Amino acid sequence: MKSALELAMEKADAELGQDKDYVKLTPEQVAAIDQLKKQYEAKWAEQEISLKAKIQKLSKEVEPQTFAEHQKQFQGEMQRVREQIFAERDQKIEAIRKKK
């Protein structure tokens, strides 16, 4: 007798199997994608720490009013860097998925 989880997984596999774009990943591909995700999470963490340190330093060097005016710009820069890092990661994941 199969568990509810096993039945659900079989159903999901069957539904995805009908999708022409669906490709079942090999264990090596899954491992490579997991590793890539970890690398890019670390890369983002490094950048975030660096950017926050720059912002902290700048907040001590300029007047509070000037700093407040630039706060939105700093947040935009952080978002741009984050999007760039994760877009690069997503491209690499897609390349791994397309390998056979």
Secondary structure as the mmCIF struct_conf table of DSSP 4:
data_model
#
loop_
_struct_conf.conf_type_id
_struct_conf.id
_struct_conf.beg_label_comp_id
_struct_conf.beg_label_asym_id
_struct_conf.beg_label_seq_id
_struct_conf.end_label_comp_id
_struct_conf.end_label_asym_id
_struct_conf.end_label_seq_id
HELX_RH_AL_P HELX_RH_AL_P1 ALA A 4 GLY A 17
TURN_TY1_P TURN_TY1_P1 GLN A 18 GLN A 18
TURN_TY1_P TURN_TY1_P2 LYS A 20 ASP A 21
HELX_LH_PP_P HELX_LH_PP_P1 LYS A 24 THR A 26
HELX_RH_AL_P HELX_RH_AL_P2 PRO A 27 GLU A 61
BEND BEND1 VAL A 62 VAL A 62
HELX_RH_AL_P HELX_RH_AL_P3 PRO A 64 LYS A 98
#
